[in-house]
Structures are given as structure tokens and as C-alpha cells.
């Protein structure tokens, strides 16, 4: 999934294809920081080109989503040998 919208970049060029390339979730604070790769177009991205630019956006997350992310992360942690026998508290 990506977003299509023509946005001017600081270089004077425009990007038309915007794809999330990294998400950082602050579970305690209930916020997300999203890094967006900005490409000339989808064909450039599909061809494996690097983004022309990246930008970070942050926003509050709904509490239900924060809870779901936290639950999923703890579940994944228990697949690591050090935490295999850990108990949810």
C-alpha cells in the first residue's frame, strides 16, 4: 500500500508516490513516528530505486491500537529463547 499525490520537494522536483518505510511506536506514550519514502512515481519504486526524499510524521494512536501492538510485541518476544518461558503479567 502507498499513497499517490503530487508533492513538491525541497529540491524543486515533485514526488508522486509515498510509501511508509519505517514505523516506530511509543507504546507508553501512545504515539507513532512514521518515515515516509517519497518517490518520483510507482514505477521508480517498483524498479528498486531509492526514495528521492524521506520525511517523518508523528501522531497519536488510538488506545485500542496501542494495546494490540503491545500484545503482539510481547507475543513475539516469547518466541526468543530468553523469553520462551516468560509469563504475561
C-alpha positions as CSV (number, residue, x, y, z in Angstrom):
1,X,0.0,0.0,0.0
2,X,1.1,3.5,-0.7
3,X,-0.3,7.0,-1.3
4,X,-0.4,8.8,-4.6
5,X,-0.3,12.6,-4.6
6,X,2.0,15.1,-6.2
7,X,4.0,16.9,-3.6
8,X,6.9,19.3,-4.2
9,X,10.2,18.5,-2.6
10,X,12.8,21.0,-1.4
11,X,14.9,20.2,-4.4
12,X,12.3,21.6,-6.8
13,X,11.3,18.1,-8.0
14,X,8.0,16.5,-7.2
15,X,7.2,13.1,-5.8
16,X,4.0,11.3,-6.7
17,X,4.4,8.0,-4.8
18,X,4.7,7.9,-1.0
19,X,5.3,4.7,0.9
20,X,5.7,4.0,4.6
21,X,9.2,2.6,5.1
22,X,9.6,2.6,8.9
23,X,7.3,2.8,11.9
24,X,8.4,3.5,15.4
25,X,5.7,3.0,18.1
26,X,6.0,4.6,21.6
27,X,3.7,2.2,23.4
28,X,3.9,4.0,26.7
29,X,3.2,7.4,25.1
30,X,0.7,6.1,22.5
31,X,2.4,7.8,19.6
32,X,3.8,6.7,16.3
33,X,6.6,8.1,14.2
34,X,6.3,7.1,10.5
35,X,9.1,7.5,8.0
36,X,7.8,8.0,4.5
37,X,9.8,7.4,1.4
38,X,8.9,9.8,-1.4
39,X,9.5,8.5,-5.0
40,X,9.1,10.1,-8.4
41,X,6.4,7.5,-9.2
42,X,5.4,4.0,-8.5
43,X,7.4,2.7,-11.5
44,X,10.6,4.1,-9.8
45,X,9.8,2.3,-6.6
46,X,8.9,-0.9,-8.4
47,X,12.3,-0.7,-10.2
48,X,14.0,-0.7,-6.8
49,X,15.1,3.0,-6.9
50,X,15.9,4.7,-3.6
51,X,13.4,7.4,-2.4
52,X,14.1,10.9,-3.7
53,X,13.4,12.1,-0.2
54,X,12.2,10.9,3.2
55,X,10.1,12.6,5.8
56,X,9.0,11.8,9.3
57,X,5.5,12.4,10.6
58,X,4.2,11.7,14.1
59,X,0.8,11.3,15.5
60,X,-1.2,9.9,18.4
61,X,-2.5,6.4,18.1
62,X,-5.9,5.1,19.3
63,X,-5.6,3.3,22.6
64,X,-7.0,0.1,21.2
65,X,-4.3,0.0,18.5
66,X,-1.6,0.7,21.1
67,X,-2.9,-2.2,23.2
68,X,-3.0,-4.5,20.1
69,X,0.6,-3.6,19.1
70,X,1.8,-4.1,22.7
71,X,0.1,-7.6,22.9
72,X,1.6,-8.6,19.5
73,X,5.1,-7.5,20.5
74,X,5.0,-9.3,23.8
75,X,3.8,-12.4,21.9
76,X,6.8,-12.1,19.5
77,X,9.2,-11.6,22.4
78,X,8.2,-15.0,23.8
79,X,9.5,-16.6,20.6
80,X,13.0,-15.6,21.6
81,X,14.8,-18.2,23.6
82,X,15.5,-15.9,26.6
83,X,11.8,-15.2,27.0
84,X,10.3,-18.5,25.9
85,X,9.1,-19.4,29.4
86,X,8.0,-15.8,30.3
87,X,4.6,-15.3,31.7
88,X,2.3,-12.3,30.9
89,X,1.6,-10.2,34.0
